[in-house]
């Protein structure tokens, strides 16, 4: 931009930034200070976290943020609607049974699953007609098929269930909650163009991981939206501004609490991940296998917690009354002591549980999963018979395929997006 234009805009009190590289600045121009250009952190780019009203664009102005059509032309938006999740219901529209989520590490504890924070005007102007909410397709492709060498290997049967799921928007429950996770989604650590930000996310997760798991184990906690996870992992400042982005940061700060925020600013030189010591100064050169193990840990625990959440939504009320019994069923699906596994148990050296390569062991854990899902509403009648310990591999595989398909479809129908599924233990390239 021409400096003369900038001066004119300045004189008529229009804020403007003129950004020049230092070698392009004229010699007769007085430079008060050289600064680094920084990108703002509050521009939302990822579809799963953007409110529809923020991004709708028309071929002209005059539109209401909550309206799906132009005020005068009554035409639909040029871009925006098709790529975002459906609008969520008001908090009072959700039933108590579907808003509860329990952590699998503590018996009998429950936590609310947050619904939408959107509000409506209870007293519209006289003579005005209520606007119908736009019909928006759920984001069925969210987080699907991440292409990164650090992503742990997928289990073929479960991955096939993702491909075969019926993504018809009409199937999604009208009271589906906002997308939220008890653990950060692994995609946050591999997506995006900024390697510095991915390293910052990884560093902040490693230093806060034990504290977050301790909170899940000791108290009721609600799942966190991806936007709040990003705000937290990007480092919440000690002093938060009064700008719009500051309101978001305060919301995230209240969710995670001062203890977890403090560890982001008191960074140690090393951190312990299970039985692996990691130098935080060397995150940029972290080997693929170590990062893959960290991501596997996130896949595993996200699957565990969402399995509990979905169980609460699909079990009859009579089964929910016996909470300790069905939570015990969840515990049995995963090898080891869950509380110990989540924090300090050495990283497993081989696939166990649902991913075991040993037929007898896999059959045992698959039967445990079948016993839990059999309590859900709509369980396939052809799976009611227990899986015998002496079942052949073809039989075990067939049951796994049907259980995976049932789980993924139930998840999509109740949450409007695809689930995080268990994965195989990552191995080094020379072990492949």
C-alpha positions in Angstrom: 0.0 0.0 0.0 1.2 3.5 -0.7 2.3 5.5 2.4 0.2 8.5 1.2 -2.9 6.4 1.3 -2.0 5.2 4.8 -1.5 8.8 5.9 -4.9 9.8 4.5 -6.6 6.9 6.3 -4.8 7.9 9.5 -6.0 11.5 9.2 -9.6 10.4 8.9 -9.2 8.1 11.9 -9.4 4.8 10.1 -7.0 2.3 11.8 -4.5 0.8 9.3 -1.3 -1.2 9.4 1.4 -0.6 6.8 3.8 -3.6 7.0 7.1 -3.3 5.2 10.3 -5.4 5.3 13.1 -3.4 6.7 15.1 -3.3 3.4 12.1 -1.7 1.6 11.7 1.2 4.1 12.9 4.5 2.5 16.0 6.0 3.9 14.3 9.3 4.9 11.6 7.5 6.9 12.2 7.5 10.6 11.8 4.0 12.1 10.9 4.0 15.8 11.1 0.3 16.4 11.6 -2.9 14.4 9.0 -5.6 15.3 8.4 -9.3 14.5 5.1 -9.9 12.6 3.0 -12.3 14.7 -0.1 -14.1 13.5 -3.2 -13.6 15.7 -4.2 -16.7 17.7 -8.0 -15.9 17.8 -8.8 -16.5 14.1 -10.7 -19.7 14.0 -9.8 -21.8 10.9 -10.9 -25.4 11.7 -14.5 -26.2 10.7 -15.4 -28.2 13.8 -14.9 -25.2 16.0 -16.5 -22.3 14.1 -20.0 -21.2 14.8 -22.0 -21.1 11.5 -22.9 -17.5 11.9 -19.2 -16.5 11.9 -18.4 -17.7 8.5 -21.4 -17.5 6.2 -20.8 -15.3 3.1 -23.2 -13.9 0.7 -22.8 -12.0 -2.6 -23.6 -8.8 -0.8 -24.5 -7.5 2.6 -27.6 -7.4 4.7 -28.0 -10.6 6.5 -28.7 -11.6 10.1 -26.1 -13.9 11.7 -28.6 -16.5 12.7 -30.4 -16.5 9.3 -29.6 -19.0 6.6 -30.7 -16.6 3.8 -30.0 -13.1 2.6 -32.4 -10.5 4.1 -33.5 -9.0 0.7 -32.8 -11.7 -1.9 -33.8 -14.6 0.4 -31.0 -16.6 -1.3 -28.8 -19.1 0.6 -25.3 -18.4 1.6 -22.5 -18.8 -1.0 -20.2 -20.7 1.3 -20.4 -21.9 4.9 -23.4 -24.1 5.7 -22.2 -27.3 4.1 -19.0 -27.7 6.1 -20.1 -27.3 9.7 -21.9 -29.4 12.3 -25.6 -28.9 12.9 -26.6 -26.3 15.4 -27.0 -27.8 18.9 -30.0 -27.5 21.1 -30.4 -25.2 24.1 -29.1 -26.5 27.4 -32.7 -27.1 28.8 -33.6 -29.3 25.8 -31.2 -32.1 26.9 -32.4 -34.9 29.1 -30.5 -35.7 32.3 -29.7 -39.2 31.1 -28.0 -38.1 28.0 -25.9 -35.3 29.6 -24.1 -37.5 32.0 -20.6 -38.9 31.3 -18.5 -40.9 33.7 -14.8 -41.3 33.8 -13.7 -45.0 33.6 -11.1 -44.5 36.2 -13.4 -43.9 39.1 -16.4 -46.0 40.1 -19.7 -44.2 40.5 -18.6 -40.7 39.5 -20.4 -38.7 36.9 -19.8 -35.5 35.0 -22.0 -33.3 32.9 -21.5 -33.3 29.1 -21.8 -29.7 28.2 -24.5 -28.7 25.7 -24.5 -25.6 23.5 -23.9 -22.2 25.1 -26.1 -20.5 22.5 -29.1 -18.5 23.6 -32.4 -17.4 22.1 -34.5 -14.3 22.5 -37.5 -15.4 24.5 -39.5 -12.2 23.7 -39.2 -11.5 19.9 -40.5 -8.1 18.6 -44.2 -8.0 18.0 -45.3 -9.1 14.6 -42.0 -10.7 13.8 -41.9 -14.3 12.6 -39.5 -16.8 14.3 -36.7 -17.8 12.1 -36.3 -21.5 11.5 -32.8 -22.9 12.2 -30.9 -23.7 9.1 -30.6 -27.3 8.1 -26.9 -28.2 8.4 -25.2 -31.4 7.6 -23.1 -32.9 10.5 -19.4 -32.9 9.9 -19.2 -36.6 9.1 -15.6 -36.4 7.8 -14.2 -34.8 11.0 -10.8 -36.1 11.8 -11.0 -38.9 9.3 -7.9 -40.5 7.7 -5.0 -38.5 9.1 -2.0 -38.8 6.8 1.0 -38.6 9.1 3.8 -41.1 9.7 3.5 -40.6 13.5 -0.2 -41.8 13.6 -0.2 -45.3 15.0 -1.4 -48.1 12.7 -5.2 -48.5 12.4 -7.0 -51.7 13.2 -8.4 -52.8 9.8 -11.7 -54.0 11.1 -12.4 -50.8 13.1 -11.1 -48.6 10.2 -13.5 -50.4 7.8 -16.4 -49.5 10.1 -15.5 -45.8 9.7 -15.7 -46.2 5.9 -19.0 -48.1 6.1 -20.9 -46.0 8.6 -24.2 -44.5 7.4 -23.6 -40.7 7.6 -27.1 -39.6 6.8 -27.7 -36.4 8.8 -31.3 -37.6 9.6 -29.9 -40.3 11.8 -28.2 -37.9 14.2 -30.0 -37.5 17.5 -31.6 -34.0 17.8 -30.1 -33.6 21.3 -26.5 -34.5 20.2 -24.0 -32.5 22.3 -21.2 -30.3 21.0 -18.1 -32.1 20.0 -15.9 -32.5 23.1 -13.1 -34.8 24.3 -11.8 -35.9 27.7 -8.3 -35.9 26.1 -7.0 -33.7 23.3 -7.5 -35.2 19.9 -4.3 -36.7 18.4 -5.0 -34.6 15.2 -4.1 -31.5 17.1 -0.5 -32.6 17.2 -0.1 -33.4 13.5 -2.4 -31.0 11.7 -1.7 -27.5 10.6 1.2 -25.7 8.9 3.1 -24.4 12.0 5.6 -26.8 13.4 6.3 -24.4 16.2 2.7 -24.5 17.3 2.5 -28.3 17.1 5.7 -28.5 19.3 4.1 -26.0 21.8 0.9 -28.2 21.9 3.1 -31.3 22.5 5.2 -29.6 25.2 2.2 -28.3 27.1 0.4 -31.6 26.9 3.4 -33.5 28.2 3.9 -31.2 31.2 0.2 -31.2 32.1 -0.7 -34.8 31.3 -0.2 -36.3 34.7 -2.1 -33.4 36.4 -5.0 -33.8 34.0 -5.2 -37.5 34.4 -5.1 -37.1 38.2 -8.0 -34.7 38.0 -10.0 -37.2 35.9 -9.2 -39.9 38.4 -10.1 -37.9 41.5 -13.1 -35.8 40.6 -15.9 -35.2 38.2 -14.8 -33.7 34.9 -16.6 -32.7 31.7 -15.2 -33.2 28.2 -13.5 -30.2 26.6 -14.3 -28.7 23.2 -11.5 -28.8 20.6 -11.3 -25.0 20.7 -10.7 -24.9 24.5 -8.1 -27.7 24.1 -6.3 -25.6 21.5 -6.4 -22.5 23.7 -5.0 -24.5 26.6 -2.3 -26.3 24.6 -1.3 -23.0 22.9 -0.4 -21.7 26.4 -2.8 -19.6 28.4 -1.0 -16.3 29.5 -0.7 -15.3 33.1 -2.5 -12.0 32.3 -5.5 -12.3 30.0 -6.6 -9.3 28.0 -10.1 -7.9 27.9 -10.4 -8.5 24.1 -12.8 -11.1 22.6 -10.0 -13.7 22.5 -9.4 -12.9 26.2 -12.9 -14.1 26.9 -12.2 -17.4 25.2 -8.9 -17.7 27.2 -10.7 -17.0 30.5 -13.2 -19.7 29.6 -10.4 -22.2 29.0 -8.5 -21.0 32.1 -11.6 -21.7 34.2 -12.0 -25.2 32.8 -8.4 -26.3 33.4 -7.7 -24.3 36.6 -4.7 -22.4 37.9 -2.6 -25.5 38.7 -2.5 -26.8 35.2 -1.9 -23.3 33.8 1.0 -22.8 36.2 2.9 -25.8 34.8 2.8 -24.3 31.3 5.0 -21.4 32.6 7.3 -23.5 34.9 8.6 -25.8 32.2 11.1 -28.4 33.4 14.0 -29.6 31.3 12.6 -33.1 31.2 9.3 -34.8 31.5 8.3 -38.4 32.1 5.8 -40.0 29.7 5.1 -43.5 31.2 8.6 -45.1 31.3 10.1 -42.7 28.8 12.1 -39.6 29.7 11.7 -36.8 27.2 13.9 -33.7 26.9 11.5 -30.8 26.2 14.4 -28.9 24.5 14.6 -31.6 21.9 10.9 -31.8 20.8 11.7 -30.6 17.3 14.0 -33.6 16.8 11.8 -36.1 18.6 11.9 -39.5 16.8 8.8 -40.8 15.1 8.4 -43.8 17.4 8.3 -41.7 20.6 5.7 -39.3 19.1 3.7 -42.2 17.8 3.6 -43.6 21.4 2.3 -40.4 22.7 -0.5 -40.3 20.1 -1.4 -43.9 20.7 -1.9 -43.1 24.4 -4.3 -40.3 23.4 -6.2 -42.7 21.0 -6.5 -45.3 23.7 -7.8 -43.0 26.5 -10.1 -41.0 24.2 -11.7 -44.4 23.2 -12.0 -45.5 26.8 -13.8 -42.3 28.0 -16.1 -42.1 25.0 -17.1 -45.7 25.4 -18.3 -44.8 28.9 -20.1 -41.7 27.6 -21.9 -43.6 24.9 -22.8 -46.5 27.3 -24.6 -44.0 29.5 -26.6 -42.7 26.6 -27.6 -46.1 25.2 -28.2 -48.2 28.3 -31.7 -48.6 29.7 -32.3 -46.8 33.0 -32.5 -50.1 34.9 -28.9 -50.9 33.8 -27.7 -47.4 34.7 -28.8 -48.0 38.3 -26.2 -50.8 38.5 -23.4 -48.3 37.6 -20.6 -50.1 39.4 -21.4 -53.3 37.5 -21.3 -51.9 34.0 -18.3 -49.7 34.7 -16.6 -52.9 35.8 -17.4 -54.3 32.3 -15.7 -51.3 30.8 -12.6 -51.8 33.0 -12.3 -55.4 31.9 -12.1 -54.4 28.2 -8.7 -52.8 28.7 -5.7 -54.7 30.1 -4.1 -53.6 33.3 -5.1 -51.2 36.1 -6.6 -48.2 34.3 -5.5 -45.7 36.9 -1.9 -47.0 36.8 -2.0 -47.5 33.0 -3.0 -43.9 32.4 -0.1 -42.4 34.4 3.0 -44.5 35.2 2.7 -48.1 33.8 5.5 -48.7 31.2 4.4 -48.4 27.6 3.2 -51.8 26.4 5.6 -53.7 24.3 3.0 -55.6 22.4 -0.6 -55.3 21.4 -3.0 -56.5 24.1 -6.7 -56.5 24.6 -8.8 -55.8 21.5 -5.7 -55.5 19.4 -4.0 -58.7 20.6 -2.4 -60.9 18.0 -3.0 -63.9 20.2 -6.3 -65.5 19.2 -7.3 -66.7 22.6 -6.6 -63.4 24.3 -8.3 -61.4 21.5 -11.4 -63.7 21.8 -11.5 -63.1 25.6 -11.4 -59.3 25.3 -13.8 -59.3 22.3 -16.3 -61.2 24.4 -16.0 -58.6 27.2 -16.7 -55.9 24.7 -19.7 -57.9 23.3 -21.1 -58.2 26.9 -21.0 -54.5 27.4 -22.5 -53.5 24.1 -25.2 -56.2 24.5 -26.7 -53.9 27.2 -27.1 -51.0 24.7 -30.4 -50.3 23.1 -30.6 -51.6 19.5 -27.9 -54.3 20.0 -27.9 -56.7 16.9 -29.9 -59.8 17.8 -27.4 -62.0 15.9 -24.7 -61.2 18.5 -26.6 -62.1 21.7 -24.9 -65.5 22.0 -21.6 -65.3 23.9 -18.4 -65.9 22.0 -16.9 -69.3 23.0 -13.3 -69.3 24.2 -12.5 -71.9 21.5 -13.9 -69.8 18.7 -12.0 -70.0 15.4 -10.3 -66.9 14.1 -12.9 -66.4 11.3 -15.6 -66.3 14.0 -13.7 -63.9 16.2 -13.1 -61.6 13.2 -16.7 -61.7 12.1 -17.9 -60.7 15.6 -15.3 -58.0 15.8 -16.5 -56.6 12.5 -20.1 -56.5 13.6 -19.3 -55.0 17.0 -17.1 -52.3 15.4 -19.8 -51.4 12.9 -22.4 -51.2 15.7 -20.2 -49.0 17.9 -19.3 -46.6 15.1 -22.8 -46.2 13.9 -24.2 -45.7 17.4 -21.5 -43.1 18.0 -22.3 -41.2 14.8 -26.1 -41.4 15.5 -25.6 -39.9 19.0 -22.8 -37.4 18.5 -23.0 -36.4 14.8 -19.3 -37.1 14.0 -16.9 -40.1 13.8 -15.4 -41.6 16.9 -11.7 -41.9 17.9 -11.0 -45.7 17.7 -8.3 -47.9 19.3 -5.1 -48.4 17.3 -2.2 -50.9 17.2 0.9 -50.3 19.2 3.5 -48.3 17.1 6.7 -50.1 16.2 10.0 -48.9 14.9 10.6 -49.1 11.2 13.1 -52.0 11.5 10.6 -54.1 13.4 8.0 -53.8 10.6 
